[in-house]
Amino acid sequence: MKSRRFYYTSKISEVFLANGISSLTVDMIAEKIGVTKKTLYNYFESKQEMIESFLDHLAIRQQREIHSLTQRGLNPIELMVQVTKSIYNSSLYYHKKFEREVSPRYQDCLQNVIAKRKDELQEFLEFNLSKGVSMGYLESDLDVNLACKSFLFGMENLFFSHFRFIPLIKGETDIDHILYYQLKGMCTPQGLVHLRKSVNFKINLLQQA
């Protein structure tokens, strides 16, 4: 049952990505997938639940992207920068595709998915920051849990407006600046070297001294 629901979620996601959300009825979704409406209702109670499953499917895609970044041999600081940029680029892409459809009509769906996946992202960040401390890149007295919560809060407020699907920053250059100023307070001198190499803008070191 679970595997079939996952299968139909994947098919529904393809339909939404290709055709949008609001204009489609359940009959139309079923027709595009090649099944009956009754079949879909065996796995989803409503279109609202289909949309929530779709948004969660996108969140799982993001998790896979983060996992692939962890396999590239990046140090913890480089990984924080790359993960943040990956999340930003995904949010920007889906914002452009679904801005009018997701906000505000399906905000409950979006909020449920964000809450569901937020703990998993925090767990990853805590592991990564702890690794940074053990490697001497981050301060040994860093409160990892608090630092993660603060970092996540900053990401949410930077990337999303009131409707949480509208990016507030203009591009990766802005992210580089923000990440530098947000992370440098956690870094040891050794960590700062890696941070400066990880962000894509020139830093006036005399001004920073």
Buried (B, 14 or more C-beta within 10 A) or exposed (E): EEEEEBEBBEBBBBBBBEEEBEEBEBEEBBBBBEBEEEBBBEBBEEBEBBBBBBBBBBBBEBEEBBEEBBEEEBBBBBBBBBBBBBBBBBBBEBBEBBEEBBBEBBBEBBEBBBEEBEEEBBEBBBBBBBBBBEBEBBBEEBEBEEBBBEBBEBBEEBBBEEEBBBBEBEEBEBBBBBBBEBBBEBBBEEBBEBBBEBBEEEBEEEEEE
